Amino acid sequence: MNYERLKTFIAVSEKKSFSEAAKILYVTQPTITAQIKGLEEELNTKLFERTTKKVEMTQSAAILLKYAKEIVQFNDQAKKEISEIEETMYGDLRIGCSLTIGEYILPVFLKNLKDMYPLINISVEITNSNNIVINMKDQLIDVGLVETPINDPQLIVEPFLEDELILIAAPHYFANKEITISPDLLKTTPLIMREKGSGTRAVVMERLQAAGLSPDKLNVIMELGSTEAIKSAVAAGLGVSIISKHAIKKEQKLQLIKAYTIKNIAFHRSFYIAYRKNQVLKSTTDIFIEELKKEREHTLIHLPTSNC
C-alpha cells in the first residue's frame, strides 16, 4: 500500500473531514479525495460514508487504521535510521513557541543550534499554549515550548527551564518606595494581563487565586496579546503587570520598568518542551530536544522529568 495514501487515510480518519485533512497535509481537497479513492480501489472496499455534514469510518476503515498507523510508523523509523548514518543533518524543524519563550529565550538557543546544524531549516510559530497543543496534535508543528504544564495523553511533556514571574510597574508608579507590594494594594491597582489562553496568565491567575485573590476582585483594566505591548503600557504608567523576569532585562537596565515582589505570593514556574507520544520523531526534532536538554544541564538547572 502506498505510503502517501495511508497518511491521507489516517488524517481523514482522525479529523473525520476531507477538508481538515487537506489543511494539515498541505494539499488540495481533490487530492485527498483521489488518494482515498485510490486506496478504496486497491483494497476493493469502501472506507468512508460521506454526508453533507460529516465523514464516518466503515468497519473496513476501522480495521485498516490500526495497521496503517504501524506501517507509517515503521516507514518513518526506517527513513530516520537511514538519515542518521549520513554525516550531514538536514531537514525541516517546525517549532511552536509561547510568547515569552519565543521572544526572550529561544533566539539565543536557535543561534547556537543553527551554528551546529546549518542545513536544518527552522520555522517558529509564536502563539499561546492552547494553539500549540492543537497544532502539535494536528502535526502542523513538530515540537512545542510552553509556559504551563500540559496534561494530555497524546503528548510527552518535560520541564527544561525555571522561570519566575514578577510584578512590574513604571518607576515611581507607587507613591512610597515599596519593594514588596501587599495583596490588598494589588487588588486596587490597575492590572494589565495577557490574553486568555496564555500560559503566563494561567500561572498568574492560579497563584493569585490560591492566595485568596479571586479574578473578580482584581482591577483588570486591559488584556494584551503581546509582552512587548504590556511592557510599553506599564512603562507609560497605565498600570502594573505580572510577567517573566526574562522579559524585562533591557527595560530594567534602562530604568524604564521597576520590579516588585508581592507579599506572601511566589510565582515560580517551569517552562516545558512538548512533543507527540507514540510517534517516530523526525531526526531534526530529536536533535532539537537533545540540544535543549544539554542546554538545561549546562545551565545547571535541575528539574525532574515527567510524562503528562
Residue, then its C-alpha position, 0 to 999 in steps of 0.5 A: m500500500n502506498y505510503e502517501r495514501l495511508k497518511t491521507f487515510i489516517a488524517v481523514s480518519e482522525k479529523k473525520s473531514f476531507s477538508e481538515a485533512a487537506k489543511i494539515l497535509y498541505v494539499t488540495q481537497p481533490t487530492i485527498t479525495a483521489q488518494i482515498k479513492g485510490l486506496e478504496e480501489e486497491l483494497n476493493t472496499k469502501l472506507f468512508e460514508r460521506t454526508t453533507k455534514k460529516v465523514e464516518m469510518t466503515q468497519s473496513a476503515a476501522i480495521l485498516l487504521k490500526y495497521a496503517k498507523e504501524i506501517v507509517q510508523f515503521n516507514d518513518q523509523a526506517k527513513k530516520e535510521i537511514s538519515e542518521i548514518e549520513e554525516t550531514m543533518y538536514g531537514d525541516l524543524r517546525i517549532g511552536c513557541s509561547l510568547t515569552i519563550g519565543e521572544y526572550i529565550l529561544p533566539v539565543f538557543l536557535k543561534n547556537l543550534k543553527d551554528m551546529y546544524p546549518l542545513i536544518n531549516i527552522s520555522v517558529e510559530i509564536t502563539n499561546s499554549n492552547n494553539i500549540v497543543i492543537n497544532m502539535k496534535d494536528q502535526l502542523i508543528d513538530v515540537g512545542l515550548v510552553e509556559t504551563p504544564i500540559n496534561d494530555p495523553q497524546l503528548i510527552v511533556e518535560p520541564f527544561l527551564e525555571d522561570e519566575l514571574i514578577l510584578i512590574a510597574a513604571p518607576h515611581y508608579f507607587a507613591n512610597k518606595e515599596i519593594t514588596i507590594s501587599p495583596d490588598l494594594l494589588k487588588t486596587t491597582p490597575l492590572i494589565m494581563r495577557e490574553k486568555g489562553s496564555g500560559t503566563r496568565a494561567v500561572v498568574m491567575e492560579r497563584l493569585q487565586a490560591a492566595g485568596l485573590s479571586p479574578d473578580k476582585l482584581n482591577v483588570i483594566m486591559e488584556l494584551g496579546s503581546t509582552e512587548a505591548i504590556k511592557s510599553a503600557v506599564a512603562a507609560g504608567l497605565g498600570v502594573s503587570i505580572i510577567s517573566k523576569h526574562a522579559i524585562k532585562k533591557e527595560q530594567k537596565l534602562q530604568l524604564i520598568k521597576a520590579y516588585t515582589i508581592k507579599n506572601i505570593a511566589f510565582h515560580r514556574s517551569f517552562y516545558i518542551a512538548y512533543r507527540k507520544n507514540q510517534v517516530l520523531k523526525s531526526t531534526t526534532d530529536i536533535f532539537i530536544e537533545e540540544l535543549k536538554k544539554e542546554r538545561e544541564h549546562t545551565l545547571i538547572h535541575l528539574p525532574t522529568s515527567n510524562c503528562 
